[in-house]
Amino acid sequence: MSAKDPFFAIWRILSIQVAVLVLFAAIIVMYFGYMEARSVLLGGLTGFLPNLYFAFRMSAARGKPAKQIVRAFYSGESIKLFITVGLFILVFQVPELKVVSLFAGYIVVLLVFWYGLLIRDRE
């Protein structure tokens, strides 16, 4: 996979998402404690795991006819939404969950994704 490959950019963004999430959780644990950091990680994973699924789904459609790629995109996006909802349902079962931290982790992961796409368009 080369730097000019569009899928390289997606995998790079996913890697940066994980790095930023871990860094953010480390900062949170230093200032606010374990429970807050755990909630940040759970929120970040709730955003990251569906993106990872979608990236694998689109990678599998690589090189196929346009109709199959579009079908993979729409079905992948639909399943990604269901995975996200399912993960939120599971995460809200965790005892002593810090909701603000959960959504902070989720938002950080999403912001990295959108920022990465914006930068990619400028390259």
matplotlib code that plots the C-alpha trace (Angstrom):
import matplotlib.pyplot as plt

x = [0.0, 1.6, 1.0, -0.9, -3.4, -6.7, -7.0, -3.6, -5.1, -8.0, -5.7, -3.5, -6.5, -7.6, -4.1, -4.1, -7.6, -6.1, -3.1, -5.1, -7.6, -4.8, -3.1, -6.4, -7.2, -3.7, -4.1, -7.6, -6.3, -3.6, -6.0, -9.3, -8.6, -9.3, -13.1, -13.0, -10.3, -12.2, -15.3, -13.2, -11.7, -15.2, -16.5, -13.5, -13.9, -17.6, -16.5, -13.5, -14.7, -17.6, -15.1, -12.7, -15.5, -16.4, -12.7, -12.5, -15.8, -14.6, -11.2, -12.9, -14.8, -11.6, -11.2, -14.8, -17.3, -18.8, -22.2, -20.7, -18.7, -21.7, -23.7, -20.8, -20.7, -24.4, -24.6, -21.4, -22.6, -25.9, -24.2, -21.8, -24.7, -26.2, -22.8, -22.5, -26.0, -25.2, -22.0, -23.7, -26.3, -23.5, -21.5, -24.4, -24.6, -21.1, -21.3, -20.1, -19.9, -19.0, -21.3, -19.5, -16.2, -17.8, -19.1, -15.8, -13.9, -16.5, -16.3, -12.5, -12.4, -14.9, -13.1, -9.8, -11.7, -13.2, -10.0, -8.1, -10.5, -10.2, -6.4, -6.4, -8.4, -5.8, -2.9]
y = [0.0, 3.3, 6.8, 7.7, 4.8, 6.2, 3.3, 4.2, 7.5, 5.7, 3.3, 6.2, 8.1, 5.0, 4.7, 8.4, 7.9, 5.2, 7.3, 10.4, 8.4, 6.7, 10.1, 11.8, 8.9, 9.2, 12.9, 12.3, 9.6, 12.0, 14.9, 13.2, 9.6, 6.0, 6.1, 9.2, 7.7, 4.4, 6.2, 8.2, 4.9, 3.3, 6.3, 6.4, 2.7, 3.2, 5.6, 3.7, 0.2, 1.0, 3.0, 0.0, -2.2, 0.2, 0.4, -3.3, -3.4, -0.9, -2.5, -5.7, -3.9, -2.6, -3.3, -4.5, -2.9, 0.5, -1.0, -3.4, -0.7, 1.5, -1.4, -2.1, 1.5, 1.8, -1.6, -0.9, 2.5, 1.0, -1.8, 0.8, 2.7, -0.4, -1.3, 2.2, 2.0, -1.5, -0.4, 2.6, 0.2, -2.0, 0.8, 2.3, -1.0, -0.3, 0.6, 4.0, 5.3, 9.0, 10.1, 13.4, 11.6, 8.9, 11.5, 13.4, 10.2, 9.6, 13.1, 13.2, 10.0, 11.5, 14.8, 13.1, 11.3, 14.4, 16.4, 13.7, 13.7, 17.5, 17.4, 14.5, 16.6, 19.4, 17.0]
z = [0.0, -1.1, 0.1, -3.1, -2.5, -1.2, 1.2, 2.7, 3.8, 5.5, 7.4, 8.3, 9.7, 11.7, 13.1, 14.1, 15.7, 18.0, 18.8, 19.7, 21.7, 23.8, 24.3, 25.3, 27.7, 29.2, 29.8, 31.3, 33.7, 35.0, 35.7, 36.4, 37.2, 36.0, 35.8, 33.5, 31.3, 31.1, 29.9, 27.4, 26.0, 25.8, 23.9, 21.6, 20.8, 20.2, 17.4, 16.2, 15.9, 13.4, 11.3, 11.4, 10.2, 7.4, 6.3, 6.0, 4.1, 1.6, 1.2, 0.4, -2.4, -3.9, -7.6, -8.1, -10.5, -9.5, -8.7, -6.2, -4.6, -4.2, -2.7, -0.3, 0.7, 1.5, 3.2, 5.1, 6.2, 7.4, 9.3, 10.7, 12.1, 13.7, 15.2, 16.7, 18.3, 19.6, 21.1, 22.8, 24.2, 25.6, 26.9, 28.8, 30.8, 32.3, 35.9, 37.0, 33.5, 33.1, 30.3, 29.5, 29.3, 27.1, 24.6, 24.8, 23.7, 21.0, 19.6, 19.7, 17.5, 15.1, 14.9, 14.0, 11.2, 9.8, 10.2, 8.5, 5.5, 5.2, 5.2, 2.7, 0.3, 0.4, -0.4]

ax = plt.figure().add_subplot(projection="3d")
ax.plot(x, y, z, "-o")
ax.set_aspect("equal")
plt.show()
